[in-house]
Amino acid sequence: MSIEKFDDATRTELEAAAFRKLVVHLRERTDVQNIDLMNLAGFCRNCLSNWYQEAASAKGMALDKAAAREIVYGMPYAEWQARFQKEASAEQKAKFAEASKAHRH
């Protein structure tokens, strides 16, 4: 079955389930740093929270950046940073700088 055969409600439910699973996976993989995600995939947990915030805004709902990040991180962002964020290596920073050039809109 192709996605075109799903009704809008079913497609939305499947997309929401996939998003929730991705969020759970990222919460469990605290060893994976945001800079690694950015370097490999061009997005990170912060991007997901920004997209979530934008979706809420498009529906006329007020959701601030901190609340959106807490939804994705499963805890306040500052707490996640203190517990899990490591200093980026020079190599990671160089890759990020190079990748950022390619991802600019």
C-alpha positions in Angstrom: 0.0 0.0 0.0 1.3 3.4 -0.9 0.9 6.5 1.3 -1.5 8.0 -1.3 -4.0 5.3 -0.2 -4.1 6.4 3.4 -6.7 8.9 4.5 -5.4 12.1 6.1 -6.2 11.0 9.6 -4.4 7.6 9.2 -1.4 9.3 7.6 -1.2 11.8 10.5 -1.5 9.0 13.1 1.3 7.0 11.4 3.5 10.1 11.1 2.9 11.0 14.7 3.8 7.5 15.8 7.0 7.6 13.8 7.9 11.0 15.3 7.2 9.8 18.9 9.4 6.7 18.2 12.2 9.0 16.9 11.9 11.2 20.0 12.1 8.2 22.3 15.1 6.9 20.4 16.9 10.2 20.6 16.2 10.5 24.3 17.7 7.0 24.9 20.8 7.8 22.7 22.2 10.5 24.9 25.6 9.4 23.6 24.8 10.9 20.2 25.6 14.6 20.3 23.6 17.2 18.4 26.7 18.2 16.5 27.1 14.6 15.3 23.4 14.6 14.1 24.0 17.9 12.4 27.1 16.7 10.7 25.6 13.5 9.5 22.0 14.4 8.8 21.7 18.2 8.7 19.3 18.3 11.7 19.4 17.7 15.4 17.2 17.6 18.5 17.0 21.4 18.5 15.7 21.3 14.9 13.0 18.9 15.9 11.9 21.1 18.7 11.9 24.1 16.4 9.8 22.2 13.9 7.4 21.2 16.7 7.2 24.8 17.8 6.5 26.0 14.2 3.7 23.4 13.8 2.1 24.6 17.1 2.4 28.2 15.9 0.8 27.2 12.5 -2.2 25.9 14.5 -2.4 29.2 16.4 -1.0 27.6 19.6 1.6 29.4 21.7 4.5 27.1 22.5 7.8 28.7 23.6 11.2 27.4 22.7 11.9 26.0 26.1 8.7 24.0 26.2 9.2 22.6 22.7 12.7 21.5 23.7 11.5 19.8 26.8 9.0 17.8 24.6 11.9 16.6 22.5 14.6 16.2 25.2 12.3 14.8 27.9 13.7 17.3 30.3 14.6 21.0 30.4 17.3 21.7 27.8 19.7 23.1 30.4 19.5 19.8 32.4 20.1 17.7 29.3 23.2 19.9 28.4 24.6 19.5 31.9 24.0 15.8 32.0 24.9 14.7 28.5 26.4 17.4 26.3 30.1 17.1 25.7 32.5 19.7 24.3 32.7 19.4 20.6 36.1 18.3 19.2 38.0 20.4 16.7 37.2 17.8 14.1 33.4 18.0 14.9 33.5 21.8 14.7 35.3 21.7 11.4 32.8 19.2 9.9 30.0 21.4 11.2 31.4 24.5 9.6 31.8 22.7 6.3 28.3 21.1 6.5 26.7 24.4 7.5 27.9 25.9 4.2 26.0 23.2 2.2 22.8 23.5 4.3 22.3 27.2 4.2 19.0 28.3 2.7 
